[in-house]
Amino acid sequence: MRVLVVSAPLPGHLLPLLPLALAWRDAGHDVLLASGGDALTADLGGLAAHDVAPGFAFGRIAGRVLLRHPLLARRELAGRAGTAVVGELFGAANATFVDAVVGLARRERPDLIVYEPLGVAGGVAAEHVGVPAVLQENNLFPAADLVAAVAASGPMRRHRIAAPAATVTVSPPSLTGPRPGLPMRAVPYSGGGAVPAWLLSAGERPRIIVSRSTVAGPGGGDPTGAIIAAAPAVDADIVLVRPPGRLPRLPENVRAVGRVPLDRVLPFATACVHHGGAGSVLGALAAGVPQLVVPGPGDRRHNAEVVARRRSRGGSPGDHAGGPDPARHRRGAQDGGGRGARRDGRDAAALRRGDRADRDPSVTGRGASRDAGPAGHRETPSSACMMTSVTAWGWVTMTTWEASIRVIVAPARSAMRSTASLPAARSPVATAA
């Protein structure tokens, strides 16, 4: 079967589609990606890709749209516009590459077209060539609502979007409630890349990963400055991933690294601070680490509030895992059982918790196997942690950061002290060596 996978030309839109695309490829199907921009600079796992949006500049598109709607722009920057702005933004974006996607589909004649909610050019192409389409969710908003918003935008009203034959959902029901469609575990995929060896094992102290958005712009939810200021008062090692521009002199407990795949790094971390992107939220849940979410524009405030609500109501561990893992048949071919998994089948997150995964189903989720690895979306009661109070522009007091960081590392410090007090023969870290 020939499968065409279409996404908006942004990394956060294409990368969540890759685990299923790679599973199709590994099952013997021909898979072609259609995207553009920075999305195609990531490691695509060897999949063939076609650039349908050469020179794509989302910032220029967003600037023009927001200038036309100043009141909505203010709400969008605060993350409170719902789908009112996103439809116009991605309607304008899709209009720049929809003809290229239709032309590609006519040349390649796929048997199936898969598209994400903000890459509706794929649905337009399916309508033109008369093949089934599948809508694949890649964020925490209902996919059908986003498609409707883009379809109603000025630039896309003249296009007919094929009704999907199926919708694949990845939002954990514990976060968003049950949704109609075919449920699938959200498998983290950050685009591959080299990882320093010291990030692939647990440290002697709690380790906090700090990540920011791949999309530049106002209100981007970048916590780097505040984290650096608060770091000296925090008894933990802090890792800044892709920090912006030039940095001030870093405290002794802060290190900076370039782009690293978070899906390989998070299983060995104690906690994660991030901008609220859906991929970061789902990645932290999959790794089973607490997360501190900085709300920002677009869907980021929505995502942060979803995480905070789940913590306040004490969601049931494992109630998200109702769908199949698209990468299950690929385990054993990568790193002895999935990205970040240990060769003995016990992953770093389980070891960090004192091997509770052996006896406590809340670590892996009901019915989850011990060798599920980071790809088997594990959601612990602590993994949905909190949202810090910030403005749309990302301002926050240092005192707030200090308090928030201490909250998310406190359970880990307690667990590490308990582990250290065990006899060496019983230490989970020692027995895993």
C-alpha positions as CSV (number, residue, x, y, z in Angstrom):
1,M,0.0,0.0,0.0
2,R,1.2,3.5,-0.8
3,V,0.6,6.0,2.0
4,L,1.0,9.8,1.8
5,V,1.4,11.5,5.2
6,V,0.7,15.2,5.2
7,S,1.5,17.8,7.9
8,A,1.9,21.5,8.3
9,P,5.5,22.5,7.7
10,L,6.4,22.6,11.5
11,P,8.4,20.0,13.5
12,G,5.7,19.8,16.2
13,H,3.1,18.9,13.6
14,L,5.1,16.3,11.6
15,L,7.1,14.4,14.3
16,P,4.0,13.0,16.2
17,L,2.9,11.4,12.9
18,L,6.2,9.5,12.4
19,P,5.8,6.5,14.8
20,L,2.8,5.3,12.9
21,A,4.4,6.1,9.5
22,L,7.5,4.2,10.5
23,A,5.4,1.2,11.7
24,W,3.7,1.2,8.2
25,R,7.1,1.3,6.5
26,D,8.4,-1.5,8.7
27,A,5.4,-3.5,7.8
28,G,6.3,-3.3,4.1
29,H,4.2,-0.3,2.9
30,D,5.5,2.6,0.8
31,V,5.4,5.8,2.9
32,L,6.0,9.3,1.6
33,L,6.0,12.4,3.9
34,A,4.7,15.7,2.6
35,S,5.7,18.7,4.7
36,G,8.3,21.4,4.6
37,G,10.3,24.0,6.6
38,D,12.1,23.0,9.7
39,A,10.0,19.9,9.9
40,L,12.2,18.2,7.3
41,T,15.5,19.1,9.0
42,A,14.8,16.5,11.8
43,D,15.8,12.8,11.6
44,L,12.8,11.3,9.8
45,G,13.9,7.7,10.5
46,G,14.8,7.2,6.8
47,L,11.4,7.9,5.4
48,A,11.2,9.6,2.0
49,A,10.0,13.2,2.2
50,H,8.9,15.8,-0.3
51,D,9.1,19.5,0.5
52,V,5.8,21.0,-0.5
53,A,6.5,24.4,1.1
54,P,9.9,25.7,0.0
55,G,10.8,28.8,1.9
56,F,7.9,28.4,4.3
57,A,7.9,31.2,7.0
58,F,5.2,30.7,9.6
59,G,6.2,33.9,11.4
60,R,5.4,36.1,8.4
61,I,2.0,34.3,7.9
62,A,1.2,34.7,11.6
63,G,2.1,38.3,11.6
64,R,-0.2,39.2,8.7
65,V,-3.1,37.3,10.3
66,L,-2.7,38.8,13.7
67,L,-2.4,42.3,12.4
68,R,-5.7,41.9,10.7
69,H,-7.4,40.8,13.9
70,P,-5.8,42.8,16.8
71,L,-8.4,41.9,19.4
72,L,-8.2,38.2,18.7
73,A,-4.4,38.5,18.5
74,R,-4.4,39.7,22.1
75,R,-6.4,36.7,23.2
76,E,-4.3,34.3,21.1
77,L,-1.1,35.5,22.7
78,A,-2.7,34.8,26.1
79,G,-3.7,31.4,24.9
80,R,-7.4,32.2,25.3
81,A,-8.7,32.4,21.7
82,G,-9.7,28.8,21.4
83,T,-9.9,27.9,17.7
84,A,-10.8,31.4,16.5
85,V,-7.3,32.4,15.5
86,V,-5.8,29.0,14.8
87,G,-8.2,28.4,11.9
88,E,-7.2,31.6,10.2
89,L,-3.5,31.0,10.9
90,F,-3.4,27.5,9.5
91,G,-5.9,28.3,6.7
92,A,-3.4,30.9,5.5
93,A,-0.6,28.4,6.0
94,N,-2.3,25.5,4.1
95,A,-3.2,27.9,1.2
96,T,0.6,28.2,0.5
97,F,1.1,24.5,-0.1
98,V,-2.3,22.9,-0.8
99,D,-1.7,23.0,-4.6
100,A,1.7,21.3,-4.2
101,V,0.1,18.5,-2.1
102,V,-2.6,18.0,-4.6
103,G,0.0,17.8,-7.4
104,L,2.1,15.4,-5.4
105,A,-0.9,13.1,-4.8
106,R,-1.7,13.1,-8.5
107,R,1.8,12.1,-9.4
108,E,2.3,9.5,-6.6
109,R,-1.2,8.0,-6.7
110,P,-1.3,6.9,-3.0
111,D,-3.8,4.4,-1.8
112,L,-4.3,6.3,1.5
113,I,-3.6,9.9,2.6
114,V,-3.1,10.6,6.3
115,Y,-3.2,14.2,7.5
116,E,-3.1,16.0,10.8
117,P,-5.8,18.5,11.9
118,L,-3.9,21.6,10.9
119,G,-2.6,20.0,7.7
120,V,-5.9,19.8,5.9
121,A,-4.2,20.1,2.5
122,G,-4.0,16.3,2.8
123,G,-7.8,16.1,3.0
124,V,-8.1,18.3,0.0
125,A,-5.7,16.1,-1.9
126,A,-7.7,13.0,-0.9
127,E,-10.8,14.6,-2.3
128,H,-9.1,15.5,-5.6
129,V,-7.6,12.0,-6.3
130,G,-10.5,10.0,-4.8
131,V,-8.7,8.0,-2.1
132,P,-9.6,7.4,1.5
133,A,-8.2,9.8,4.1
134,V,-7.3,9.2,7.7
135,L,-7.2,12.1,10.2
136,Q,-4.5,11.6,12.8
137,E,-4.7,13.6,16.0
138,N,-1.4,15.2,17.1
139,N,-2.4,17.5,19.9
140,L,-4.9,17.8,22.8
141,F,-7.6,19.7,21.0
142,P,-10.4,17.7,19.3
143,A,-9.2,17.0,15.8
144,A,-12.6,17.6,14.2
145,D,-12.8,21.0,15.8
146,L,-9.5,22.1,14.4
147,V,-10.3,20.8,10.9
148,A,-13.6,22.7,11.0
149,A,-11.8,25.9,12.0
150,V,-9.3,25.7,9.2
151,A,-12.0,24.7,6.7
152,A,-14.0,27.8,7.6
153,S,-11.1,30.2,7.2
154,G,-11.1,32.6,4.3
155,P,-8.2,31.1,2.3
156,M,-9.6,27.5,2.5
157,R,-13.3,28.0,2.0
158,R,-13.1,27.3,-1.7
159,H,-11.5,23.9,-1.1
160,R,-13.4,20.7,-0.4
161,I,-11.8,18.5,2.3
162,A,-12.5,14.8,2.2
163,A,-14.4,13.4,5.2
164,P,-12.0,11.1,6.9
165,A,-12.7,7.4,6.7
166,A,-11.3,7.1,10.2
167,T,-9.8,9.4,13.0
168,V,-6.9,8.2,15.0
169,T,-6.9,9.7,18.5
170,V,-3.9,9.9,20.8
171,S,-5.2,12.2,23.7
172,P,-5.2,10.2,27.0
173,P,-8.8,10.0,28.2
174,S,-7.5,10.9,31.7
175,L,-6.5,14.3,30.3
176,T,-9.3,15.1,27.7
177,G,-12.0,12.5,28.3
178,P,-12.9,9.8,25.8
179,R,-13.1,10.8,22.2
180,P,-14.7,9.1,19.2
181,G,-12.2,7.4,16.8
182,L,-9.5,4.8,16.9
183,P,-7.4,5.2,20.1
184,M,-3.7,4.9,19.8
185,R,-1.0,5.5,22.3
186,A,0.9,8.7,21.8
187,V,4.4,7.4,21.1
188,P,7.0,10.1,21.7
189,Y,9.3,10.9,18.8
190,S,11.7,13.9,18.9
191,G,13.4,13.4,15.6
192,G,16.5,11.5,16.6
193,G,20.0,13.0,17.1
194,A,23.0,12.5,19.2
195,V,22.7,12.5,23.0
196,P,25.6,13.1,25.5
197,A,26.2,9.9,27.4
198,W,25.7,11.5,30.8
199,L,22.0,12.2,29.8
200,L,21.4,8.5,29.2
201,S,21.7,7.5,32.8
202,A,20.3,8.7,36.1
203,G,22.4,11.3,38.0
204,E,23.4,11.4,41.6
205,R,21.0,14.3,42.2
206,P,17.6,15.0,40.8
207,R,17.8,16.2,37.1
208,I,15.4,18.7,35.6
209,I,15.1,19.0,31.9
210,V,14.1,22.5,30.6
211,S,12.8,22.8,27.1
212,R,11.3,25.6,25.1
213,S,9.2,25.9,21.9
214,T,10.5,25.2,18.5
215,V,8.4,28.1,17.2
216,A,9.9,31.6,17.8
217,G,7.7,34.5,18.6
218,P,6.2,36.6,21.4
219,G,4.8,34.8,24.4
220,G,6.8,31.7,23.5
221,G,6.8,30.4,27.0
222,D,10.6,30.3,27.3
223,P,11.4,29.8,31.0
224,T,15.2,29.9,30.5
225,G,16.0,33.2,32.2
226,A,13.8,32.6,35.2
227,I,15.2,29.1,35.7
228,I,18.8,30.3,35.6
229,A,17.9,33.0,38.2
230,A,16.2,30.4,40.5
231,A,18.8,27.6,40.0
232,P,21.2,28.5,42.8
233,A,18.5,28.0,45.4
234,V,17.5,24.5,44.0
235,D,19.3,21.3,45.1
236,A,19.1,19.7,41.6
237,D,20.9,19.5,38.3
238,I,19.3,21.5,35.6
239,V,19.7,20.9,31.9
240,L,18.8,23.6,29.4
241,V,17.8,22.1,26.0
242,R,18.3,24.5,23.0
243,P,18.6,27.6,25.2
244,P,18.1,30.8,23.2
245,G,20.9,33.0,22.0
246,R,23.7,34.0,24.4
247,L,23.4,32.9,28.0
248,P,24.7,34.7,31.1
249,R,27.2,32.9,33.3
250,L,25.5,29.7,34.4
251,P,25.3,28.5,38.0
252,E,27.3,25.4,38.9
253,N,24.2,23.2,38.8
254,V,23.1,24.3,35.3
255,R,24.3,22.9,32.0
256,A,23.2,23.7,28.4
257,V,23.0,21.3,25.5
258,G,21.9,21.7,21.9
259,R,19.0,19.9,20.3
260,V,18.6,16.5,21.8
261,P,15.6,14.1,21.4
262,L,13.5,14.4,24.5
263,D,12.1,11.0,24.1
264,R,15.5,9.5,24.9
265,V,16.4,12.0,27.6
266,L,13.2,12.2,29.7
267,P,13.2,8.6,31.0
268,F,16.4,9.4,32.9
269,A,15.1,12.8,34.3
270,T,13.4,13.6,37.5
271,A,11.2,16.3,36.1
272,C,10.6,18.5,33.1
273,V,9.9,22.2,32.7
274,H,8.5,23.1,29.3
275,H,6.4,25.6,27.2
276,G,3.2,23.5,27.1
277,G,3.4,22.0,23.6
278,A,1.3,18.9,23.2
279,G,4.4,16.8,22.3
280,S,6.2,17.9,25.5
281,V,3.1,17.2,27.6
282,L,2.6,13.7,26.1
283,G,6.4,13.0,26.2
284,A,6.6,13.7,29.9
285,L,3.5,11.5,30.6
286,A,5.1,8.7,28.6
287,A,8.3,9.0,30.5
288,G,6.4,9.1,33.8
289,V,8.1,12.3,35.0
290,P,6.4,15.3,36.8
291,Q,6.1,18.4,34.6
292,L,5.9,22.1,35.2
293,V,4.1,23.7,32.3
294,V,4.5,27.4,31.3
295,P,1.3,28.5,29.5
296,G,1.6,30.5,26.4
297,P,0.0,31.3,23.0
298,G,-2.1,29.0,20.9
299,D,-2.9,25.6,22.5
300,R,-0.2,25.9,25.3
301,R,-2.4,27.5,27.9
302,H,-5.1,24.9,27.1
303,N,-2.5,22.1,27.5
304,A,-1.2,23.5,30.7
305,E,-4.7,23.8,32.2
306,V,-5.5,20.2,31.1
307,V,-2.4,19.0,33.0
308,A,-3.2,21.0,36.1
309,R,-6.8,19.8,36.1
310,R,-5.8,16.2,35.9
311,R,-3.5,16.6,38.9
312,S,-6.2,18.3,40.9
313,R,-8.7,15.5,40.3
314,G,-6.2,12.7,40.8
315,G,-6.6,10.9,37.4
316,S,-6.5,7.2,37.4
317,P,-3.2,5.7,36.2
318,G,-3.5,3.7,33.1
319,D,-6.9,5.0,32.1
320,H,-5.2,6.5,29.0
321,A,-3.8,3.4,27.6
322,G,-6.7,2.0,25.7
323,G,-5.0,2.0,22.2
324,P,-2.4,-0.1,20.5
325,D,1.2,1.0,20.4
326,P,2.2,1.4,16.7
327,A,5.8,0.7,17.4
328,R,5.3,-2.5,19.3
329,H,6.5,-4.8,16.5
330,R,9.6,-2.6,16.2
331,R,10.9,-3.2,19.7
332,G,13.9,-5.3,20.0
333,A,15.4,-3.7,16.9
334,Q,16.3,-0.5,18.6
335,D,18.4,-0.3,21.7
336,G,17.3,-3.7,22.9
337,G,13.7,-2.9,23.2
338,G,12.6,0.7,22.4
339,R,14.2,4.1,22.6
340,G,15.6,4.7,26.0
341,A,14.7,1.2,27.3
342,R,17.3,-0.9,29.1
343,R,18.5,-4.1,27.6
344,D,17.2,-6.1,30.5
345,G,13.7,-4.8,29.8
346,R,13.6,-2.4,32.8
347,D,13.5,1.2,31.8
348,A,15.2,4.1,33.6
349,A,12.0,5.6,35.0
350,A,11.2,2.3,36.8
351,L,14.7,2.0,38.2
352,R,14.6,5.6,39.4
353,R,11.4,4.8,41.4
354,G,13.1,2.0,43.2
355,D,11.8,-0.7,40.9
356,R,8.2,-0.1,42.0
357,A,7.2,-1.2,38.5
358,D,7.7,-4.8,39.6
359,R,4.9,-4.6,42.1
360,D,3.0,-1.3,41.7
361,P,0.7,-1.0,38.6
362,S,0.5,2.7,39.0
363,V,4.0,3.0,37.6
364,T,3.3,1.5,34.2
365,G,-0.5,1.6,34.1
366,R,-3.0,-1.2,34.4
367,G,-2.2,-4.1,32.1
368,A,1.0,-2.5,30.8
369,S,3.9,-4.9,30.4
370,R,7.3,-4.3,32.1
371,D,9.1,-4.2,28.7
372,A,6.9,-1.5,27.3
373,G,9.7,1.0,27.5
374,P,9.2,4.7,27.0
375,A,7.1,4.1,23.9
376,G,4.4,2.5,26.0
377,H,2.8,5.7,27.3
378,R,3.1,5.5,31.1
379,E,1.2,8.0,33.1
380,T,1.9,8.1,36.8
381,P,-0.2,10.0,39.4
382,S,2.7,12.5,39.8
383,S,3.5,12.8,36.1
384,A,0.7,15.4,35.5
385,C,2.1,18.0,37.8
386,M,1.2,21.7,37.7
387,M,1.0,24.9,35.8
388,T,3.0,27.9,36.9
389,S,1.4,31.3,37.0
390,V,2.8,33.5,34.2
391,T,1.5,36.2,31.9
392,A,1.2,35.8,28.2
393,W,4.7,37.2,27.9
394,G,6.3,34.6,30.1
395,W,7.0,36.8,33.2
396,V,7.2,35.1,36.5
397,T,8.8,35.9,39.8
398,M,11.9,34.0,40.9
399,T,10.2,33.1,44.2
400,T,7.4,31.3,42.2
401,W,10.0,29.4,40.2
402,E,11.9,28.3,43.3
403,A,8.8,27.1,45.0
404,S,7.5,25.3,41.9
405,I,10.7,23.5,41.2
406,R,11.1,22.4,44.8
407,V,7.6,20.9,44.6
408,I,8.4,18.8,41.5
409,V,11.8,17.5,42.8
410,A,10.7,16.8,46.4
411,P,9.3,13.3,45.7
412,A,12.4,12.4,43.8
413,R,14.7,13.5,46.5
414,S,12.7,11.5,49.0
415,A,12.9,8.4,46.8
416,M,16.6,8.8,46.2
417,R,17.2,9.0,50.0
418,S,15.2,5.9,50.5
419,T,17.1,4.1,47.7
420,A,20.4,5.2,49.2
421,S,19.5,3.7,52.6
422,L,18.9,0.2,51.1
423,P,21.7,-2.4,51.3
424,A,23.8,-2.5,48.1
425,A,22.5,-5.9,47.1
426,R,18.9,-4.6,47.1
427,S,19.6,-1.2,45.4
428,P,17.7,-1.1,42.1
429,V,20.4,0.9,40.5
430,A,23.1,-1.5,41.7
431,T,21.2,-4.6,40.5
432,A,20.7,-3.0,37.0
433,A,24.4,-2.5,36.4
